[in-house]
Amino acid sequence: MGVPRARPLRRNPLTIRQQIAELLRSAEYTAREISKILRIREREVYEHLPHVEKSLGSNSSIVSQPARCLNCGFVFKKRTRLTRPGRCPVCRSEHISDPVYKMPEKR
């Protein structure tokens, strides 16, 4: 008996951005959850999100449930960037929930 062979990794025929788009069409996810599913860095997810949004065209975009300060409850409603805020402008706390992203179905 020899050493057991490692099973080869199956390559997904979709690009990372296409995989992110498919995930966001199916359910709501945070950038951290997407990074765990696709096995990429969270920062990489944030780099891909604007490009995924551009690929949707002008008639739709990524819908996000805004981040919220877990200390004072402030909601980042007017934030246009897709990244997570670093600090609450009201109480200066860094204890902030991650924004949740979803993509509308294709029509």
FINUKOL-574632 format. One record per atom (N, C-alpha, C, O, CB): x negated, y, z. Coordinates in steps of 0.05 Angstrom, whole numbers, padded with zeros to 5 digits, always signed. Glycine has a CB too. Layout:
# residues N
XYZ
...
END
This chain:
# residues 107
-00017-00023+00000
+00000+00000+00000
-00018+00025+00000
-00037+00027+00015
+00019+00000+00024
-00010+00043-00017
-00025+00068-00020
-00012+00090-00004
+00007+00087+00011
-00028+00076-00049
-00023+00113-00008
-00012+00137+00005
+00013+00145-00010
+00014+00146-00034
-00033+00160+00004
+00035+00151+00005
+00060+00159-00009
+00056+00185-00024
+00043+00203-00014
+00083+00162+00012
+00067+00185-00048
+00065+00209-00064
+00086+00230-00056
+00108+00223-00048
+00069+00202-00094
+00077+00254-00058
+00096+00276-00052
+00115+00279-00076
+00107+00277-00099
+00081+00303-00046
+00140+00284-00070
+00159+00288-00091
+00155+00315-00104
+00150+00335-00090
+00188+00286-00080
+00155+00316-00130
+00151+00342-00144
+00174+00361-00138
+00197+00352-00136
+00148+00338-00174
+00168+00386-00135
+00188+00406-00131
+00204+00410-00156
+00193+00412-00178
+00176+00433-00122
+00230+00412-00153
+00247+00417-00177
+00248+00447-00182
+00252+00463-00163
+00276+00406-00172
+00243+00454-00206
+00243+00482-00213
+00271+00490-00222
+00283+00476-00238
+00222+00488-00235
+00280+00513-00212
+00306+00523-00219
+00302+00538-00246
+00284+00555-00248
+00318+00542-00197
+00319+00532-00266
+00316+00546-00292
+00323+00576-00290
+00317+00591-00309
+00333+00533-00313
+00336+00585-00269
+00344+00613-00266
+00321+00629-00254
+00305+00618-00238
+00369+00616-00249
+00319+00654-00261
+00299+00671-00248
+00308+00678-00220
+00331+00673-00213
+00295+00697-00265
+00290+00689-00205
+00297+00697-00177
+00320+00717-00177
+00338+00714-00161
+00272+00710-00163
+00320+00736-00195
+00341+00756-00196
+00368+00743-00204
+00389+00751-00193
+00334+00778-00216
+00367+00724-00222
+00392+00710-00229
+00402+00693-00206
+00426+00691-00201
+00387+00692-00254
+00384+00681-00190
+00392+00666-00167
+00404+00684-00146
+00424+00677-00133
+00367+00651-00155
+00392+00708-00142
+00404+00727-00123
+00432+00735-00131
+00450+00737-00115
+00385+00752-00120
+00435+00741-00157
+00461+00748-00168
+00482+00726-00163
+00504+00732-00155
+00459+00755-00198
+00474+00701-00168
+00492+00679-00164
+00500+00676-00134
+00523+00672-00128
+00480+00652-00173
+00481+00680-00117
+00487+00678-00088
+00506+00700-00080
+00526+00695-00065
+00461+00681-00071
+00502+00724-00089
+00519+00747-00082
+00546+00745-00094
+00565+00757-00083
+00506+00773-00089
+00549+00731-00116
+00576+00727-00128
+00592+00707-00112
+00616+00708-00110
+00574+00718-00157
+00578+00688-00099
+00591+00667-00084
+00600+00675-00056
+00620+00665-00046
+00574+00643-00083
+00584+00692-00043
+00590+00699-00015
+00575+00723-00006
+00560+00735-00022
+00584+00675+00005
+00579+00732+00018
+00564+00755+00030
+00539+00745+00043
+00539+00725+00058
+00582+00771+00049
+00517+00759+00039
+00491+00751+00051
+00475+00776+00059
+00478+00797+00047
+00475+00734+00032
+00459+00773+00080
+00439+00793+00086
+00414+00787+00071
+00411+00765+00060
+00434+00795+00117
+00396+00806+00069
+00371+00802+00055
+00355+00779+00069
+00341+00764+00055
+00354+00828+00054
+00357+00778+00095
+00343+00757+00109
+00353+00729+00102
+00338+00710+00098
+00345+00761+00140
+00380+00727+00099
+00392+00701+00092
+00384+00693+00063
+00378+00670+00058
+00422+00702+00094
+00384+00713+00045
+00376+00707+00018
+00347+00698+00017
+00340+00680+00002
+00380+00732+00000
+00330+00711+00032
+00301+00704+00032
+00297+00675+00043
+00280+00661+00033
+00285+00723+00049
+00313+00667+00062
+00311+00640+00072
+00320+00619+00052
+00308+00598+00049
+00326+00637+00099
+00342+00626+00038
+00353+00607+00019
+00335+00603-00005
+00330+00581-00014
+00381+00617+00009
+00324+00626-00015
+00307+00625-00039
+00277+00621-00032
+00261+00618-00050
+00310+00650-00055
+00271+00621-00007
+00243+00617+00003
+00224+00638-00009
+00203+00632-00020
+00233+00589-00005
+00233+00663-00006
+00216+00686-00014
+00216+00706+00010
+00232+00703+00028
+00226+00700-00040
+00198+00725+00009
+00196+00744+00031
+00221+00763+00030
+00232+00768+00009
+00170+00761+00029
+00229+00772+00053
+00251+00791+00055
+00246+00816+00040
+00264+00827+00027
+00258+00797+00085
+00221+00826+00041
+00214+00850+00026
+00217+00846-00004
+00224+00864-00018
+00185+00858+00033
+00212+00822-00013
+00216+00815-00042
+00245+00817-00050
+00252+00826-00072
+00205+00787-00048
+00263+00809-00032
+00291+00810-00037
+00299+00840-00041
+00314+00846-00059
+00308+00798-00014
+00289+00857-00023
+00295+00886-00025
+00284+00897-00051
+00296+00916-00062
+00284+00901-00001
+00262+00887-00061
+00251+00896-00087
+00268+00888-00110
+00270+00903-00130
+00222+00886-00090
+00281+00864-00108
+00297+00854-00130
+00325+00865-00131
+00337+00867-00153
+00298+00824-00128
+00336+00873-00108
+00364+00882-00107
+00371+00905-00126
+00392+00904-00140
+00371+00890-00080
+00355+00926-00128
+00362+00948-00147
+00362+00938-00176
+00378+00947-00193
+00342+00971-00145
+00345+00919-00183
+00344+00908-00210
+00368+00891-00216
+00379+00890-00238
+00318+00893-00215
+00376+00876-00196
+00401+00859-00199
+00425+00878-00203
+00442+00872-00219
+00405+00841-00174
+00425+00900-00188
+00447+00919-00191
+00447+00931-00219
+00469+00935-00230
+00445+00941-00169
+00424+00938-00229
+00422+00949-00256
+00432+00930-00277
+00444+00938-00297
+00394+00958-00262
+00427+00904-00273
+00435+00884-00293
+00466+00881-00294
+00476+00870-00314
+00423+00858-00286
+00480+00891-00274
+00509+00890-00274
+00521+00909-00294
+00544+00905-00303
+00520+00896-00246
+00507+00930-00300
+00517+00951-00318
+00530+00973-00302
+00530+00973-00278
+00538+00939-00337
+00542+00992-00317
+00552+01016-00303
+00580+01011-00291
+00589+01028-00275
+00554+01038-00323
+00594+00990-00299
+00621+00986-00289
+00623+00973-00262
+00645+00973-00250
+00636+00970-00309
+00602+00962-00251
+00603+00950-00224
+00576+00952-00210
+00556+00958-00223
+00612+00921-00226
+00575+00947-00184
+00550+00948-00170
+00552+00929-00146
+00572+00917-00140
+00544+00977-00160
+00529+00927-00132
+00529+00910-00108
+00544+00925-00086
+00538+00949-00081
+00499+00904-00099
+00562+00912-00073
+00578+00923-00051
+00564+00915-00025
+00557+00891-00022
+00608+00913-00052
+00560+00934-00008
+00547+00927+00018
+00563+00936+00041
+00575+00958+00041
+00519+00939+00019
+00564+00919+00061
+00575+00927+00087
+00553+00942+00101
+00532+00930+00106
+00586+00901+00104
+00556+00967+00108
+00534+00983+00118
+00522+00973+00144
+00535+00959+00160
+00543+01011+00122
+00496+00980+00148
+00483+00973+00173
+00495+00989+00196
+00508+01010+00191
+00452+00979+00171
+00492+00979+00220
+00504+00992+00244
+00484+00991+00267
+00470+00971+00271
+00531+00977+00252
+00483+01013+00281
+00466+01014+00305
+00479+00997+00327
+00502+01001+00333
+00461+01043+00315
+00464+00978+00337
+00475+00960+00357
+00474+00973+00385
+00485+00962+00404
+00459+00934+00358
+00460+00996+00387
+00459+01010+00413
+00482+01029+00417
+00495+01028+00437
+00432+01025+00414
+00487+01047+00397
+00508+01067+00400
+00532+01063+00381
+00552+01076+00385
+00496+01095+00396
+00529+01045+00362
+00552+01040+00344
+00553+01056+00319
+00572+01054+00303
+00577+01043+00358
+00533+01073+00314
+00532+01090+00290
+00532+01073+00265
+00517+01053+00264
+00507+01109+00290
+00548+01080+00245
+00550+01064+00220
+00537+01081+00198
+00544+01105+00195
+00580+01057+00213
+00520+01069+00183
+00505+01082+00161
+00522+01082+00136
+00515+01068+00116
+00478+01069+00157
+00545+01096+00135
+00563+01096+00113
+00552+01109+00088
+00557+01100+00066
+00589+01109+00121
+00538+01132+00091
+00529+01147+00068
+00503+01138+00057
+00493+01149+00037
+00526+01176+00076
+00491+01117+00067
+00465+01107+00058
+00468+01095+00031
+00484+01077+00026
+00453+01087+00078
+00452+01104+00012
+00453+01094-00016
+00431+01073-00021
+00433+01057-00039
+00450+01117-00036
+00409+01074-00005
+00388+01055-00009
+00397+01027+00001
+00413+01025+00020
+00362+01064+00006
+00387+01007-00012
+00396+00980-00005
+00380+00968+00018
+00387+00947+00028
+00394+00962-00029
+00358+00981+00026
+00342+00971+00048
+00354+00976+00075
+00372+00993+00078
+00314+00983+00046
+00344+00962+00095
+00353+00966+00122
+00341+00991+00134
+00317+00996+00131
+00346+00941+00140
+00358+01008+00148
+00347+01032+00160
+00327+01025+00183
+00330+01004+00195
+00369+01050+00170
+00308+01042+00187
+00289+01037+00208
+00297+01046+00236
+00290+01033+00256
+00263+01050+00202
+00313+01068+00237
+00320+01079+00263
+00346+01094+00261
+00353+01105+00241
+00298+01098+00273
+00361+01093+00283
+00387+01107+00285
+00382+01137+00287
+00366+01146+00304
+00404+01097+00308
+00396+01154+00271
+00392+01183+00273
+00405+01195+00298
+00398+01217+00306
+00403+01196+00249
+00423+01181+00311
+00437+01191+00335
+00421+01185+00360
+00415+01204+00375
+00465+01180+00336
+00415+01160+00365
+00403+01152+00390
+00373+01144+00388
+00360+01138+00408
+00418+01130+00403
+00363+01143+00363
+00335+01136+00357
+00328+01107+00363
+00305+01100+00364
+00317+01154+00372
+00349+01090+00367
+00344+01062+00372
+00336+01048+00346
+00344+01056+00324
+00369+01049+00384
+00319+01028+00348
+00311+01011+00325
+00327+00985+00324
+00321+00968+00308
+00281+01006+00326
+00346+00982+00342
+00362+00958+00344
+00386+00961+00325
+00408+00970+00333
+00372+00953+00373
+00382+00954+00299
+00401+00959+00278
+00408+00933+00264
+00391+00917+00258
+00391+00980+00258
+00434+00929+00259
+00443+00905+00245
+00436+00907+00215
+00434+00929+00205
+00473+00900+00248
+00431+00885+00202
+00425+00884+00174
+00449+00890+00157
+00471+00881+00164
+00412+00857+00166
+00446+00904+00135
+00469+00908+00116
+00476+00881+00103
+00458+00864+00099
+00463+00929+00095
+00501+00877+00097
+00510+00852+00084
+00518+00858+00055
+00533+00877+00051
+00534+00839+00100
+00508+00843+00036
+00512+00848+00008
+00531+00828-00005
+00531+00804+00003
+00486+00848-00007
+00546+00837-00024
+00564+00820-00040
+00565+00832-00068
+00563+00857-00071
+00592+00818-00027
+00570+00815-00088
+00572+00825-00115
+00600+00817-00125
+00608+00794-00122
+00550+00813-00133
+00613+00836-00139
+00640+00829-00150
+00638+00807-00171
+00617+00804-00184
+00653+00854-00161
+00659+00793-00175
+00660+00772-00195
+00658+00784-00223
+00666+00807-00228
+00686+00756-00193
+00646+00769-00242
+00645+00778-00269
+00673+00777-00281
+00689+00760-00274
+00626+00760-00286
+00678+00796-00299
+00705+00796-00312
+00702+00790-00341
+00722+00790-00355
+00718+00823-00308
END
